[in-house]
């Protein structure tokens, strides 16, 4: 179990650091999407075989719903993912120095185009739930398919890239509570006020994906 915890922490650390650093330093949607996708793929092949390569509380919740993760292990996975994400954001915070908070730390926020909309929070919640549902369901399906075992990391990474591109203008595309919480802590201000959206919605999407996966497997 220690190896699994370390693997989940390290994988989430790499995902958050690489993805958010690219977002901050380039400000480019495509570059950021590719960075998150490749970071996930890289971490998956480095430590995924040890822990399953979740790197995301929403995925772990779905695995628990499918009874592929015990309750005690779920808690440890969640803690290791959050700690890994915080360490990733801490490293970026240190490297950016005095400019760190001004950059936003790559934290998720409701898109500027929707900020003045009275339905902005509802839109953000819907977008994050739908994208998280699709992303986590894909993970569950490829995990169950032995034919894709050699390509799982690449498939998931490519889909994550697509997800980030699709949701970037709306919310920055979180689909991962740990990925959102960590930079929000260091960015403070508005990102920290909005972070509940990016914790609740991905977990709801992940839970729905777990239930859908069970339904699809029934005879």
matplotlib code that plots the C-alpha trace (Angstrom):
import matplotlib.pyplot as plt

x = [0.0, 2.9, 4.0, 0.5, 0.2, 3.6, 2.7, -0.6, 1.0, 3.9, 1.6, -0.7, 2.3, 3.6, 0.2, -0.4, 3.0, 3.5, 0.0, -0.3, 3.2, 2.5, -0.8, 1.0, 4.1, 2.4, -1.2, -2.0, -5.0, -3.6, -0.2, -1.9, -4.2, -1.3, 0.8, -1.9, -2.5, 1.2, 1.8, -0.9, 0.5, 4.0, 2.9, 0.7, 3.6, 6.0, 3.9, 0.4, 1.2, 1.7, -1.5, -3.8, -2.8, -5.8, -4.2, -7.7, -10.1, -13.0, -11.5, -10.8, -14.4, -15.7, -13.4, -14.7, -18.3, -17.4, -15.9, -12.5, -11.1, -11.7, -13.0, -9.8, -7.8, -10.0, -9.2, -5.4, -5.7, -7.5, -5.0, -2.0, -3.5, -4.3, -0.8, 0.9, -1.1, -0.3, 3.4, 3.2, 1.6, 4.1, 7.0, 5.5, 4.8, 8.4, 9.7, 7.5, 8.6, 6.9, 4.8, 3.2, -0.2, -0.5, -0.2, -3.3, -1.1, -3.1, -6.1, -9.5, -12.1, -15.3, -14.4, -14.3, -16.9, -19.4, -18.3, -21.2, -23.8, -26.3, -26.2, -22.4, -22.1, -24.8, -23.0, -19.7, -21.2, -22.9, -19.7, -17.5, -20.0, -20.4, -16.7, -15.8, -18.4, -17.1, -13.4, -13.9, -16.2, -13.5, -11.0, -13.3, -14.0, -10.4, -9.4, -11.9, -10.6, -7.5, -7.0, -6.1, -3.8, -0.6, -2.2, -4.3, -2.0, -1.9, -5.7, -6.5, -3.9, -5.3, -8.9, -7.7, -6.2, -9.6, -11.4, -9.1, -9.6, -13.4, -13.8, -11.1, -13.1, -15.9, -13.9, -10.3, -11.4, -10.7, -12.3, -10.0, -10.6, -7.0, -5.8, -8.1, -7.7, -3.9, -3.3, -6.3, -4.8, -1.7, -3.6, -6.1, -8.7, -11.3, -9.9, -10.2, -13.7, -14.8, -12.8, -15.9, -17.3, -14.2, -14.4, -18.1, -18.7, -15.9, -16.9, -20.5, -19.4, -17.1, -19.8, -22.2, -19.5, -19.1, -22.8, -23.0, -20.1, -21.9, -25.0, -23.1, -21.6, -24.9, -26.2]
y = [0.0, 2.4, 2.1, 2.8, 5.9, 7.2, 6.4, 8.4, 11.3, 11.4, 11.0, 13.8, 16.0, 15.6, 16.2, 19.4, 20.9, 20.2, 21.2, 24.4, 25.5, 25.3, 27.2, 30.0, 30.3, 30.0, 31.2, 29.0, 26.7, 24.1, 24.0, 23.7, 20.9, 19.0, 19.5, 18.0, 15.1, 14.3, 14.7, 12.2, 9.8, 10.1, 9.7, 6.7, 4.8, 5.7, 4.8, 3.7, 0.0, 0.4, 2.1, 2.0, 5.6, 7.5, 10.8, 12.2, 11.9, 11.7, 8.6, 7.0, 7.6, 5.9, 3.0, 2.7, 2.8, -0.1, -1.9, -1.9, 0.1, -0.6, 2.2, 2.4, 2.6, 5.3, 7.6, 7.0, 7.6, 10.9, 12.1, 11.2, 12.8, 16.1, 16.2, 15.4, 18.2, 20.7, 19.9, 20.4, 23.8, 24.6, 24.0, 26.2, 28.9, 28.9, 29.0, 31.9, 33.9, 37.2, 37.0, 33.8, 35.0, 37.5, 34.6, 32.9, 29.7, 28.0, 27.7, 26.9, 29.8, 30.5, 31.9, 35.7, 35.5, 34.0, 35.9, 38.4, 35.8, 35.1, 31.5, 31.3, 29.0, 26.7, 26.6, 25.9, 23.1, 21.5, 21.7, 20.2, 17.4, 16.5, 16.6, 14.7, 12.1, 11.5, 11.5, 9.1, 6.8, 6.5, 5.6, 2.9, 1.4, 1.2, -0.2, -3.0, -3.8, -5.9, -5.3, -1.7, -2.4, -1.3, 1.9, 3.0, 5.9, 7.2, 6.9, 8.6, 11.3, 12.1, 12.3, 14.6, 16.8, 16.9, 17.6, 20.6, 22.1, 21.6, 23.1, 25.7, 28.7, 27.7, 26.7, 26.0, 22.3, 20.8, 17.3, 16.8, 18.2, 17.8, 19.6, 22.5, 22.7, 22.9, 26.0, 27.7, 27.6, 29.5, 31.8, 32.8, 35.4, 34.5, 31.1, 30.0, 31.4, 29.4, 26.2, 24.4, 24.2, 22.3, 19.9, 19.2, 18.9, 16.5, 14.2, 14.2, 13.4, 10.7, 9.1, 9.2, 7.6, 4.8, 4.1, 4.2, 1.8, -0.7, -0.3, -0.9, -4.1, -5.7, -8.5]
z = [0.0, 0.7, -2.9, -4.1, -1.9, -3.1, -6.7, -6.5, -4.8, -7.3, -10.3, -9.1, -8.3, -11.9, -13.5, -11.5, -11.8, -15.5, -16.5, -14.4, -15.1, -18.8, -18.4, -16.4, -18.7, -22.1, -21.5, -24.6, -24.5, -26.9, -25.2, -21.8, -23.0, -24.5, -21.3, -19.1, -21.5, -21.9, -18.1, -17.4, -20.0, -18.6, -15.0, -15.9, -17.5, -14.7, -11.6, -13.0, -12.8, -9.0, -8.1, -11.2, -12.1, -10.9, -10.0, -9.5, -6.5, -9.0, -10.6, -7.2, -6.1, -9.2, -8.6, -5.0, -6.3, -8.6, -5.6, -7.2, -4.3, -0.6, 1.6, 3.7, 0.5, -0.9, 2.0, 1.5, -2.2, -1.7, 0.8, -1.3, -4.4, -2.6, -0.9, -4.3, -6.0, -3.2, -3.5, -7.3, -6.8, -4.0, -6.3, -9.0, -6.3, -5.3, -8.8, -9.8, -6.7, -6.0, -9.2, -8.2, -7.1, -9.9, -12.4, -11.0, -10.5, -13.3, -11.0, -12.4, -12.6, -14.3, -17.7, -18.1, -20.8, -18.4, -15.2, -15.4, -16.3, -13.5, -14.5, -14.6, -11.6, -13.0, -16.4, -14.7, -12.6, -15.7, -17.8, -15.1, -14.3, -17.9, -18.7, -15.6, -16.4, -19.9, -18.7, -15.8, -17.7, -20.4, -17.7, -16.3, -19.7, -20.8, -17.4, -17.9, -21.5, -21.4, -25.2, -24.4, -21.5, -23.4, -24.6, -21.6, -20.6, -24.1, -24.6, -21.4, -22.0, -25.4, -24.1, -21.3, -23.9, -25.7, -22.4, -21.5, -25.0, -24.8, -21.3, -21.1, -22.0, -19.5, -16.5, -17.4, -17.4, -14.0, -14.0, -11.0, -7.4, -6.4, -9.5, -8.7, -4.9, -4.9, -7.1, -5.6, -2.2, -3.4, -5.8, -3.1, -4.0, -6.5, -7.4, -3.8, -3.5, -6.6, -5.8, -4.3, -7.9, -9.0, -6.1, -6.1, -9.8, -10.7, -7.8, -9.0, -12.5, -11.3, -9.1, -12.1, -14.3, -11.7, -11.7, -15.5, -15.8, -13.5, -15.6, -18.9, -17.5, -16.5, -18.8]

ax = plt.figure().add_subplot(projection="3d")
ax.plot(x, y, z, "-o")
ax.set_aspect("equal")
plt.show()
